[in-house]
Amino acid sequence: MARAADLRYLSATEARAGFLAGRFSPVELLQAQRAAAARLAPPLNCFTQTYWDEAEVRARRAEDRFAAYRAGHGPLPRPLEGIPYGVKEGHGVAGQPQTDGSLLYRDRLAEATDISVARLLKAGANQVARTVAPEFASVTVTHSRANGVTRNPWNREITPGGSGGGAAAALAAGLITVCDGSDYGGSIRIPAGLCGLVGFRPPAFRVPEDSGWLFNRMSTRGPLARSVADCLALYRVMAGPHLGDPMVAARPRLPKRLPSVRGWRVAYSRDFGGLFEIEPAVAAGVELALPGFAEAGCLVEPAKLAIARDSFFVAAQNAYRLHFQGTLEQFTAEQRAQLSDYVQRADEYGADVPLMPIEAVWDVARTSYGQLAALFRDGVRALVTPTLGTTAVPADHDPVDGPVSVAGKAVDPLLGWALSYPVNFWGALPSITLPCGLAPNGVPLGLQIVGRPYDEATVFALAGAFEATRPFRDRPWLDELEARA
């Protein structure tokens, strides 16, 4: 029997290999994570509901399927058979709570299972919990009046990011193996970057939606996991057309074996062409990892980008306001009083910037993307950046007026420290974040790879090649956390 501490941190790919070989079972994996969750989930505040007993019944069925397959009288188990899985708070599973992190919906149950969730469950993923998100998944940190503050396993004073903070905290602490996410401004990649995980933001209109995001090119669902291979495996299941979403027209082209990256040109930008401030220690840590691409055979060069910061962030703030501030209009004064402070004050966010019509917002997106298009036309296969400008955002950070200081300068408290956001603005670009080291405060550093429109295969190939040269197997400092629990 493998040690419980080792089982907890296996990737889904590693776990499946162990199940197939009979080295350990889905039940052993689940029980190891369940025992750890009893100690660690409360101080991290990463789950809203848990379903351990039901999950153990499913794990025993999965154990039987793997045993039958090894004995030669059963089919190959499903691709995610027996893999412990967390469902993000706002995503629907029929009959389960779907609160959106809000006191207003504390008694609401989902009437149906969301398409992407149903696909993961059908592939054998074993749901053990629902993971905490901020109210309406609306900010880049994870806390709410309904759920309290979610904390980063690497440093409990620091946010695990948002909106997938509960998922990332649980994954980093070894309490689940995979999770689903949604990404409007970095809600997959920000938590992945802060928690030492891999998070993939697909290009728009690849993964079916079930909600008001249906026709929104800025938001998409995707996987959050421990390895590039895991994200790819989940994405293969989640992506592809469905009659419930008319915008998803094509399945991504993902070869069975990803291509070699030898000879590919990769451009690096520290700050997205002047858009962001970056802490020197963050930039230094990411740049120390860049030779991993060269070791994989890539040619790494500086990116020639010059994006107008002021007009970009005015447009970005307007895009955010156009979506989220409409949320307030549906609530009475009595209902508003129950909302989290940052939702009640959403109309204050960006109040000092001029209003723009949506056509002007998309014009800024088009013009700024022209900088990347020029790189891609010149033969660059992908752009590499840090994922975040800082790793020092507090767990209880106020995303409306902060403050957040990066390299000694005040930045936008919601978006100004997350280099994930431009990718959403440009819609069709795939992007993946993976860990590349630790910051001085003990929080992981994330490296982001941004690909050409709808070229997921290149992004996964580069990420896999980098991961192979710079494997990240560190674990959060859980000894102290467990001692406090």
C-alpha positions in Angstrom: 0.0 0.0 0.0 1.3 3.4 -0.9 1.7 6.0 1.9 -1.3 8.2 2.3 0.7 11.4 2.0 2.1 10.3 -1.3 -1.3 9.3 -2.7 -2.8 12.6 -1.8 -0.6 14.5 -4.1 -0.6 12.2 -7.1 -1.8 13.7 -10.4 -4.8 12.1 -12.0 -2.5 10.6 -14.7 -0.3 9.0 -12.0 -3.3 7.8 -10.0 -4.9 6.1 -13.1 -1.6 4.4 -13.8 -1.5 3.1 -10.2 -5.1 1.9 -10.5 -4.4 0.0 -13.7 -1.3 -1.6 -12.3 -3.0 -2.6 -9.0 -0.4 -0.7 -6.9 -3.2 1.0 -5.0 -6.9 1.5 -5.4 -9.4 4.4 -5.8 -10.6 3.7 -2.3 -7.1 4.1 -0.8 -6.7 7.4 -2.7 -10.1 8.7 -1.5 -9.5 7.6 2.1 -6.1 9.4 2.2 -7.7 12.6 1.0 -10.7 12.3 3.3 -8.5 11.9 6.3 -6.4 14.9 5.3 -9.6 17.0 4.6 -10.8 16.3 8.1 -7.8 18.2 9.4 -7.1 20.8 6.7 -10.4 21.7 5.1 -11.7 23.8 8.0 -8.6 26.1 8.4 -8.3 26.5 4.6 -12.1 26.9 4.2 -12.1 25.3 0.8 -15.3 23.3 0.7 -19.0 24.3 0.9 -20.3 20.7 0.9 -18.7 17.3 1.0 -20.0 14.0 -0.2 -17.4 11.6 1.2 -19.7 8.7 2.0 -21.3 8.7 -1.5 -17.9 9.1 -3.0 -16.6 6.1 -1.2 -19.4 3.9 -2.6 -18.4 5.1 -6.1 -14.7 4.5 -5.3 -15.5 0.9 -4.4 -17.3 0.4 -7.7 -14.3 1.9 -9.5 -12.0 -0.4 -7.6 -14.1 -3.4 -8.8 -13.9 -2.1 -12.5 -10.1 -1.8 -12.3 -9.8 -5.3 -10.8 -12.0 -6.8 -13.5 -10.0 -5.1 -16.2 -6.7 -6.4 -14.7 -8.2 -9.9 -14.5 -9.1 -9.8 -18.2 -12.9 -9.9 -17.9 -13.9 -6.3 -17.9 -13.6 -3.3 -20.2 -11.0 -0.6 -19.9 -12.3 1.8 -17.1 -13.4 5.2 -18.1 -10.7 7.9 -18.5 -11.4 9.6 -15.1 -12.6 6.5 -13.3 -12.3 6.9 -9.5 -10.5 10.3 -9.7 -11.5 12.5 -6.8 -13.1 15.7 -8.2 -14.3 19.0 -6.8 -17.1 21.0 -8.5 -16.9 24.7 -8.3 -19.6 26.4 -6.2 -21.4 28.1 -9.0 -21.6 25.0 -11.3 -24.7 22.9 -11.2 -25.1 19.3 -10.2 -28.8 18.3 -10.1 -30.2 18.3 -6.6 -27.1 19.8 -5.0 -26.9 23.4 -3.5 -26.0 26.0 -6.1 -25.6 29.1 -4.0 -23.2 31.2 -6.1 -21.5 32.0 -2.8 -24.5 34.2 -1.9 -26.7 34.3 1.2 -29.5 35.2 -1.2 -29.4 31.7 -2.7 -28.4 29.6 0.3 -31.5 27.4 -0.1 -31.3 27.0 -3.9 -30.8 23.6 -5.4 -29.6 23.0 -9.0 -32.3 21.7 -11.2 -29.9 20.2 -13.8 -26.3 19.3 -14.1 -24.2 21.6 -16.2 -22.9 20.2 -19.5 -19.2 20.3 -18.7 -19.8 18.8 -15.2 -22.0 16.1 -16.6 -19.2 15.2 -19.1 -16.6 14.9 -16.3 -19.0 12.7 -14.2 -19.8 10.5 -17.2 -16.0 10.0 -17.7 -15.8 8.6 -14.2 -14.7 11.6 -12.1 -15.8 11.0 -8.5 -17.3 14.1 -7.0 -16.2 14.5 -3.3 -17.1 18.1 -2.7 -18.2 21.5 -3.9 -15.4 24.1 -3.7 -15.7 27.7 -2.4 -15.8 30.6 -4.8 -16.4 34.3 -4.1 -20.0 35.7 -4.4 -21.1 35.3 -8.1 -17.5 34.3 -8.9 -17.0 38.0 -9.5 -13.6 38.8 -8.0 -10.0 37.7 -8.1 -9.9 36.6 -4.4 -12.1 34.2 -2.5 -14.1 35.4 0.4 -17.8 36.2 0.9 -20.4 36.9 3.6 -21.8 33.4 2.9 -18.6 31.4 3.2 -16.0 33.5 5.0 -12.3 33.7 3.9 -10.6 31.0 2.0 -6.8 30.7 2.5 -3.7 29.6 0.6 -2.1 26.4 1.9 1.4 27.8 1.1 0.8 30.9 3.3 -2.4 31.3 5.1 -2.2 35.1 5.2 -2.3 35.2 1.3 -5.2 34.6 -1.0 -5.4 31.5 -3.0 -6.8 33.7 -5.8 -10.2 33.8 -7.3 -12.7 32.9 -8.3 -11.5 29.3 -8.1 -9.8 29.8 -4.8 -11.5 26.9 -2.9 -10.6 24.5 -5.7 -7.0 25.6 -5.8 -6.6 25.5 -2.0 -8.0 21.9 -1.9 -5.9 20.7 -4.8 -2.7 22.2 -3.3 -3.4 20.7 0.1 -3.9 17.2 -1.4 -7.7 17.0 -0.6 -8.9 16.4 -4.2 -7.2 15.5 -7.4 -8.9 17.5 -10.1 -11.4 20.4 -10.3 -13.4 22.3 -12.9 -13.3 26.1 -13.2 -14.5 29.1 -15.1 -12.3 31.9 -16.3 -13.6 35.5 -17.0 -10.5 37.4 -16.0 -8.2 34.6 -14.7 -10.4 32.7 -12.3 -8.6 29.4 -13.3 -5.1 30.8 -13.9 -4.9 33.2 -10.9 -5.5 30.4 -8.3 -3.3 28.0 -10.2 -0.5 30.5 -10.2 -0.8 31.2 -6.5 -1.2 27.6 -5.4 1.5 25.8 -7.5 -1.0 24.2 -9.9 -1.7 23.9 -13.6 -4.7 25.8 -15.0 -5.9 25.9 -18.6 -8.1 28.7 -20.0 -9.5 27.4 -23.3 -10.2 29.7 -26.2 -13.8 31.0 -26.3 -16.6 28.7 -27.5 -14.8 25.4 -26.9 -16.5 24.2 -23.7 -20.3 24.4 -23.6 -21.9 26.9 -21.2 -25.3 26.7 -19.5 -25.8 30.2 -18.2 -25.7 33.9 -19.0 -22.2 33.4 -20.2 -23.5 31.5 -23.2 -22.6 34.2 -25.8 -19.8 35.9 -23.9 -16.4 35.4 -25.5 -14.5 36.6 -22.4 -15.6 33.7 -20.2 -15.0 30.0 -20.6 -14.8 26.9 -18.5 -11.7 24.8 -18.1 -9.7 22.4 -15.9 -7.6 23.0 -12.8 -5.2 20.2 -11.9 -1.7 19.2 -10.8 -0.1 18.5 -14.2 -0.3 19.5 -17.8 -1.3 15.9 -18.7 -4.2 16.2 -16.3 -5.4 19.4 -17.7 -5.2 17.9 -21.2 -7.2 14.8 -20.1 -9.9 16.9 -18.5 -10.1 19.3 -21.5 -10.5 16.4 -23.9 -13.6 15.4 -21.9 -15.0 18.9 -21.4 -14.6 20.4 -24.9 -16.7 19.9 -28.0 -20.1 20.7 -29.5 -23.4 20.3 -27.6 -26.9 21.2 -28.7 -27.3 23.2 -25.5 -24.8 25.8 -26.6 -25.0 27.0 -30.2 -21.7 28.8 -29.9 -19.5 25.7 -29.6 -19.1 24.7 -33.2 -15.9 22.5 -33.3 -14.0 20.1 -31.2 -10.3 21.2 -30.6 -7.6 19.5 -32.7 -5.7 17.6 -30.0 -3.4 14.9 -31.4 -2.9 11.7 -29.4 0.7 12.6 -29.1 1.7 16.2 -28.7 4.4 17.4 -31.2 8.0 18.2 -30.4 8.7 21.8 -29.7 12.3 21.7 -31.0 13.0 24.8 -33.1 9.9 26.7 -32.0 10.2 30.4 -31.3 8.8 31.6 -28.0 8.6 35.3 -27.0 8.8 36.4 -23.4 7.3 39.6 -22.0 7.8 40.6 -18.4 4.9 42.9 -18.3 2.7 42.4 -21.4 4.2 45.3 -23.3 4.0 47.8 -20.4 0.5 46.9 -19.2 1.6 45.7 -15.7 3.9 46.4 -12.8 5.8 43.4 -11.7 7.5 42.8 -8.3 11.3 42.3 -9.0 11.4 39.0 -7.1 8.5 37.7 -9.2 10.1 38.7 -12.4 13.4 37.3 -11.3 11.9 33.9 -10.3 10.0 33.5 -13.6 13.0 34.5 -15.7 15.2 32.0 -13.8 12.9 29.3 -15.1 12.8 30.5 -18.8 15.9 28.4 -19.8 13.6 25.4 -19.4 12.1 26.3 -22.8 15.6 26.4 -24.3 16.4 23.0 -22.8 13.4 21.7 -24.5 14.7 22.9 -27.8 12.9 26.2 -28.1 14.3 29.6 -29.2 13.4 32.2 -26.5 13.4 35.8 -27.5 12.1 39.1 -26.1 8.6 40.1 -27.1 8.3 43.4 -28.9 5.1 44.7 -27.5 3.9 48.2 -26.6 0.3 48.3 -25.5 -1.2 51.6 -24.3 -1.8 50.9 -20.6 -4.4 53.7 -19.9 -6.8 52.9 -22.7 -6.5 49.2 -22.2 -7.4 49.4 -18.5 -10.2 51.9 -19.1 -11.7 49.4 -21.6 -11.1 46.5 -19.2 -12.8 48.2 -16.3 -15.7 49.0 -18.6 -16.0 45.4 -19.7 -16.1 44.3 -16.1 -18.7 46.9 -15.2 -20.9 46.1 -18.2 -21.3 42.5 -17.0 -21.2 42.5 -13.2 -22.8 45.8 -12.2 -26.0 44.7 -14.0 -26.2 42.1 -11.2 -27.2 44.8 -8.6 -30.1 46.0 -10.6 -32.1 42.8 -10.0 -32.0 43.1 -6.2 -34.1 45.0 -3.7 -32.5 47.2 -1.0 -33.2 44.5 1.5 -31.5 41.9 -0.7 -28.5 44.1 -1.4 -27.9 44.3 2.4 -27.2 40.6 2.4 -24.6 40.8 -0.4 -20.8 40.7 0.2 -19.3 44.1 0.6 -17.5 44.0 -2.8 -20.8 43.1 -4.6 -22.7 45.9 -2.8 -20.1 48.3 -3.9 -19.6 47.0 -7.4 -20.8 50.2 -8.9 -17.8 52.0 -7.2 -15.3 49.9 -9.1 -13.9 52.0 -12.0 -16.2 54.9 -11.1 -13.4 57.3 -11.8 -12.9 56.2 -15.4 -14.9 57.4 -18.4 -17.8 55.2 -19.6 -17.3 53.5 -22.9 -19.9 51.9 -25.3 -19.3 48.2 -25.8 -18.2 48.9 -29.4 -15.3 51.1 -28.1 -14.3 48.4 -25.6 -14.0 45.8 -28.4 -12.1 48.3 -30.5 -9.4 48.5 -27.8 -9.4 44.7 -27.6 -8.9 44.5 -31.4 -6.1 47.2 -31.5 -4.2 45.8 -28.5 -4.4 42.2 -29.9 -2.7 43.5 -33.1 0.5 43.5 -31.1 0.3 39.8 -30.5 -0.9 39.2 -34.1 2.3 40.8 -35.3 4.4 38.4 -33.2 2.4 35.4 -34.4 2.7 36.4 -38.1 6.4 36.7 -37.6 6.6 33.0 -36.7 6.4 33.2 -32.9 4.5 30.1 -31.6 3.5 31.5 -28.2 4.0 34.4 -25.8 5.2 33.7 -22.2 4.6 36.0 -19.3 4.4 35.8 -15.5 0.9 34.9 -14.4 0.8 37.5 -11.7 2.6 40.7 -10.8 2.7 39.9 -7.1 2.2 37.0 -4.7 1.4 39.2 -1.7 -2.3 39.9 -1.9 -4.0 39.2 1.5 -6.6 36.5 1.9 -9.2 39.1 2.9 -8.2 41.7 0.3 -10.9 44.2 -0.8 -11.1 43.9 -4.6 -13.0 47.2 -5.0 -10.5 49.7 -3.6 -7.7 47.5 -2.3 -5.1 48.8 -2.0 -2.6 46.7 -4.0 0.9 47.9 -4.4 3.3 46.2 -6.9 6.9 47.3 -7.1 6.0 50.3 -5.0 3.2 51.5 -7.2 -0.5 51.4 -6.6 -2.4 49.2 -9.1 -6.0 48.4 -9.8 -7.1 46.2 -6.9 -9.2 43.8 -9.0 -7.3 43.4 -12.3 -4.0 45.3 -12.1 -2.0 42.5 -10.6 -3.3 39.6 -12.8 -1.5 39.2 -16.2 -4.2 36.6 -17.0 -6.8 39.3 -17.8 -5.7 40.4 -21.3 -6.2 36.8 -22.7 -9.9 37.0 -21.8 -10.1 40.4 -23.4 -8.8 38.8 -26.7 -11.2 35.8 -26.4 -9.9 33.2 -28.8 -6.4 32.7 -27.3 -5.7 29.5 -25.3 -3.7 30.1 -22.2 -2.1 27.8 -19.5 -0.5 28.6 -16.2 2.0 26.3 -14.6 4.3 26.6 -11.5 7.9 27.6 -11.9 9.3 28.3 -8.4 8.6 30.0 -5.1 8.4 33.7 -4.2 10.2 34.9 -1.0 6.9 34.7 0.9 6.7 31.0 0.2 3.9 31.3 -2.4 4.4 29.7 -5.8 5.3 31.6 -8.9 3.2 31.0 -12.0 4.3 31.2 -15.6 1.7 31.8 -18.3 1.8 30.5 -22.0 -0.5 32.3 -24.4 -1.0 30.7 -27.8 -2.3 31.7 -31.2 -6.1 31.7 -31.7 -7.6 28.2 -31.2 -4.1 26.6 -31.2 -4.5 24.6 -28.0 -2.1 21.8 -29.2 0.8 24.2 -29.3 0.1 25.6 -25.8 -0.2 22.1 -24.3 3.0 20.9 -26.2 5.0 23.9 -24.8 3.6 23.5 -21.3 4.4 19.8 -21.3 7.9 20.4 -22.6 8.6 23.1 -19.9 7.1 20.9 -17.2 9.4 18.1 -18.1 12.5 20.3 -17.8 11.3 22.2 -14.7 9.2 19.8 -12.7 7.5 21.3 -9.7 6.9 18.8 -7.0 7.1 21.0 -3.9 4.2 20.7 -1.4 2.7 23.5 0.7 4.0 23.9 4.2 1.4 21.7 5.7 3.2 20.5 8.8 2.6 23.8 10.5 -0.9 24.0 9.2 -1.7 20.5 10.4 -0.3 21.3 13.8 -2.6 24.3 14.1 -5.7 22.5 12.8 
